[in-house]
């Protein structure tokens, strides 16, 4: 059985006035259906570039990217992209924000609307659907942003530092919350993060990239309970963090 996402020997070079800059150097990566994978690496190594290639926003110089058994040649509805900030429109209600993408893409069917409303209710935002983003906490805003993405029923969720705009304490709580929702809905996700502890706490597999030009230098599969809070309290959590740090240091 093939993986949901397959990147094989992907290279990417940028051409600028100063010359050619190599961003990716033979990235090979797979993500199976239902997996939650974290991508870590040094700052500026190309983690977000990997997501952009998967989303079809950038075309690789060489190599192949396949999603759901098809070559990625441009943006596709099979991918949902969640950015660092929630990007909610302050003048729209939470429900209107959640439905906006579907409306713009002319996919606001009764079935999708009902699904979005059900998600709002299921994950504690039903009573806040008619409120505005400024009236919600940072965590609730991120939950609304996730529901907006899930409303499209994407096969793969790309999360680009989705909790980095939050303070440290809120970040932990919201990270556990959002990842719990993704797992509850049977989603598949690839998350970029600079936070090693966050990767170890949330992901089923942590893939480590080298400095730019990025390539995969190894991975760590945490042998820990599922769920952030349970993992952080496990005595083996520190050693998992240490494994990730060793990979980064060895290739830094």
C-alpha positions as CSV (number, residue, x, y, z in Angstrom):
1,X,0.0,0.0,0.0
2,X,1.5,3.4,-1.0
3,X,1.8,6.3,1.3
4,X,-0.7,9.2,1.2
5,X,2.3,11.6,0.5
6,X,5.5,10.6,-1.2
7,X,8.4,13.0,-1.8
8,X,11.2,11.3,-3.7
9,X,14.6,13.0,-4.1
10,X,13.2,16.5,-4.3
11,X,15.6,19.3,-5.2
12,X,14.7,23.0,-5.4
13,X,16.9,26.0,-6.4
14,X,16.0,29.6,-6.3
15,X,17.3,32.0,-9.0
16,X,18.0,35.5,-7.8
17,X,20.1,38.4,-9.1
18,X,22.9,37.2,-6.9
19,X,22.8,33.8,-8.5
20,X,21.4,30.4,-7.7
21,X,20.4,29.4,-4.1
22,X,19.9,25.7,-3.3
23,X,17.0,25.3,-0.8
24,X,16.3,21.6,-0.9
25,X,18.9,18.9,-1.7
26,X,17.2,15.5,-2.3
27,X,14.4,15.5,0.3
28,X,12.7,12.1,0.5
29,X,9.7,11.9,2.8
30,X,6.6,9.8,3.2
31,X,3.5,10.4,5.3
32,X,0.9,7.6,5.7
33,X,-2.8,8.0,6.1
34,X,-3.7,8.9,9.7
35,X,-0.1,9.9,10.6
36,X,0.9,13.0,12.5
37,X,4.4,13.9,11.5
38,X,6.5,16.8,12.7
39,X,9.3,18.3,10.6
40,X,12.1,20.0,12.6
41,X,15.5,21.5,11.5
42,X,17.7,24.6,12.0
43,X,16.2,28.0,11.4
44,X,16.1,28.8,7.7
45,X,16.9,25.3,6.6
46,X,13.8,25.0,4.3
47,X,11.1,23.5,6.4
48,X,8.4,25.9,5.0
49,X,9.8,25.4,1.5
50,X,9.0,21.7,1.9
51,X,5.4,22.5,2.8
52,X,5.1,24.9,-0.2
53,X,6.3,22.2,-2.6
54,X,3.8,19.7,-1.1
55,X,1.0,22.2,-1.4
56,X,1.9,22.8,-5.1
57,X,2.8,26.4,-4.5
58,X,6.4,25.8,-5.6
59,X,7.6,23.4,-8.3
60,X,10.7,21.3,-7.5
61,X,13.8,21.6,-9.7
62,X,14.0,17.8,-9.7
63,X,12.4,14.8,-8.0
64,X,8.7,14.0,-7.6
65,X,5.9,14.7,-5.2
66,X,2.8,12.5,-5.2
67,X,-0.3,13.0,-3.0
68,X,-3.2,10.5,-3.0
69,X,-1.4,8.6,-5.8
70,X,-1.2,11.6,-8.1
71,X,1.6,13.9,-9.1
72,X,1.4,17.3,-7.4
73,X,1.4,19.9,-10.3
74,X,-0.2,22.8,-8.5
75,X,-2.5,23.7,-5.6
76,X,-5.1,21.0,-4.8
77,X,-8.2,20.7,-2.6
78,X,-6.6,17.6,-1.1
79,X,-4.3,19.8,1.0
80,X,-5.3,22.1,3.8
81,X,-2.8,24.7,4.9
82,X,-2.8,26.2,8.4
83,X,-0.5,29.2,8.9
84,X,1.3,30.7,11.9
85,X,-1.5,33.2,12.6
86,X,-5.2,32.4,12.5
87,X,-5.9,35.0,9.7
88,X,-9.5,35.4,10.9
89,X,-11.3,38.5,9.6
90,X,-12.1,40.6,12.5
91,X,-15.3,42.0,10.9
92,X,-16.8,38.6,10.3
93,X,-18.4,36.3,12.9
94,X,-16.7,33.0,13.7
95,X,-19.2,31.1,11.7
96,X,-18.8,33.4,8.7
97,X,-15.0,33.0,9.0
98,X,-15.3,29.3,9.0
99,X,-17.5,29.2,6.0
100,X,-15.7,32.0,4.0
101,X,-13.3,29.7,2.2
102,X,-16.0,27.4,1.0
103,X,-18.1,30.4,-0.1
104,X,-15.2,31.9,-2.1
105,X,-14.5,28.6,-3.8
106,X,-18.2,28.1,-4.5
107,X,-18.3,24.9,-2.4
108,X,-20.7,26.0,0.2
109,X,-23.1,23.1,-0.1
110,X,-25.7,22.3,2.5
111,X,-23.7,19.2,3.4
112,X,-20.4,21.1,4.0
113,X,-22.2,23.8,5.9
114,X,-23.8,21.2,8.2
115,X,-20.4,19.6,8.7
116,X,-18.8,22.9,9.6
117,X,-21.6,23.7,12.0
118,X,-21.2,20.2,13.6
119,X,-17.5,20.8,14.1
120,X,-18.1,24.2,15.7
121,X,-20.6,22.5,18.1
122,X,-18.4,19.4,18.7
123,X,-15.3,21.4,19.6
124,X,-16.8,24.0,21.9
125,X,-17.5,26.9,19.6
126,X,-21.2,26.4,18.9
127,X,-22.1,29.1,21.5
128,X,-19.5,31.5,20.0
129,X,-20.4,31.1,16.4
130,X,-22.1,34.5,16.2
131,X,-19.3,36.3,18.1
132,X,-16.3,38.0,16.5
133,X,-12.6,37.0,16.7
134,X,-11.7,39.8,19.1
135,X,-14.1,38.3,21.6
136,X,-12.3,34.9,21.6
137,X,-9.1,33.7,23.3
138,X,-6.1,32.9,21.2
139,X,-6.7,29.2,21.7
140,X,-10.3,29.5,20.5
141,X,-9.3,31.5,17.5
142,X,-6.8,28.7,16.5
143,X,-9.6,26.1,17.0
144,X,-11.8,28.2,14.6
145,X,-9.0,28.4,12.1
146,X,-8.5,24.6,12.2
147,X,-12.3,24.1,11.8
148,X,-12.2,26.4,8.7
149,X,-9.5,24.2,7.2
150,X,-11.2,20.9,8.2
151,X,-14.5,22.1,6.6
152,X,-12.9,21.4,3.2
153,X,-12.2,17.8,4.3
154,X,-8.6,17.8,3.1
155,X,-6.7,14.5,2.8
156,X,-3.5,16.2,4.2
157,X,-3.1,19.1,6.7
158,X,0.0,21.2,6.5
159,X,0.7,23.1,9.7
160,X,3.3,25.8,9.5
161,X,4.3,26.8,13.1
162,X,0.6,27.0,13.9
163,X,1.1,27.8,17.6
164,X,4.1,30.2,17.4
165,X,2.1,33.3,17.9
166,X,0.8,32.2,21.3
167,X,2.5,32.6,24.7
168,X,4.4,29.6,26.0
169,X,1.7,28.3,28.4
170,X,-1.2,28.8,26.0
171,X,0.9,27.2,23.2
172,X,1.1,23.9,25.1
173,X,-2.6,23.8,25.8
174,X,-3.7,24.8,22.3
175,X,-1.2,22.4,20.7
176,X,-2.7,19.5,22.6
177,X,-6.2,20.7,21.8
178,X,-5.7,21.2,18.0
179,X,-3.8,17.9,17.6
180,X,-6.4,16.1,19.5
181,X,-9.1,17.4,17.1
182,X,-7.1,16.3,14.1
183,X,-6.7,12.8,15.5
184,X,-10.4,12.7,16.5
185,X,-11.4,13.6,13.0
186,X,-9.0,10.9,11.5
187,X,-6.8,13.5,9.8
188,X,-3.3,13.2,8.4
189,X,-0.9,16.1,9.2
190,X,2.6,17.3,8.6
191,X,3.6,20.0,11.0
192,X,6.7,22.3,10.9
193,X,7.9,23.5,14.2
194,X,11.1,25.0,15.8
195,X,10.1,23.6,19.2
196,X,11.6,20.2,19.8
197,X,9.5,19.5,22.9
198,X,6.4,20.4,20.9
199,X,7.4,17.9,18.1
200,X,8.1,15.2,20.7
201,X,4.8,15.8,22.5
202,X,2.5,15.9,19.5
203,X,3.9,13.8,16.6
204,X,3.9,10.1,16.0
205,X,7.1,10.6,14.1
206,X,9.7,13.4,14.1
207,X,11.6,14.0,10.8
208,X,14.9,16.0,11.2
209,X,16.3,18.1,8.4
210,X,19.8,19.3,7.8
211,X,20.9,23.0,7.5
212,X,20.2,24.5,4.1
213,X,20.1,23.0,1.5
214,X,17.8,20.7,3.4
215,X,17.8,16.9,3.3
216,X,16.5,14.4,5.7
217,X,19.2,13.3,8.2
218,X,17.1,11.0,10.3
219,X,13.9,10.5,12.3
220,X,12.7,9.7,15.8
221,X,9.6,7.7,16.6
222,X,8.6,8.5,20.2
223,X,7.7,5.4,22.1
224,X,5.3,7.3,24.3
225,X,1.6,7.4,25.1
226,X,-0.6,9.3,22.7
227,X,-1.5,12.8,23.6
228,X,0.7,15.7,24.6
229,X,-0.1,15.9,28.3
230,X,0.4,12.1,28.9
231,X,3.7,12.3,26.9
232,X,5.1,15.2,28.8
233,X,4.6,13.5,32.1
234,X,6.2,10.3,30.9
235,X,9.7,9.7,32.3
236,X,11.0,8.8,28.8
237,X,10.0,12.2,27.3
238,X,13.3,13.8,28.1
239,X,15.2,11.1,26.3
240,X,13.1,11.5,23.2
241,X,13.9,15.2,23.2
242,X,17.6,14.3,23.6
243,X,17.5,12.0,20.6
244,X,16.1,14.8,18.4
245,X,18.7,17.3,19.7
246,X,21.5,14.8,19.0
247,X,20.4,14.4,15.3
248,X,20.2,18.2,14.9
249,X,23.6,18.7,16.6
250,X,25.3,15.9,14.6
251,X,24.3,17.5,11.3
252,X,24.2,21.2,12.4
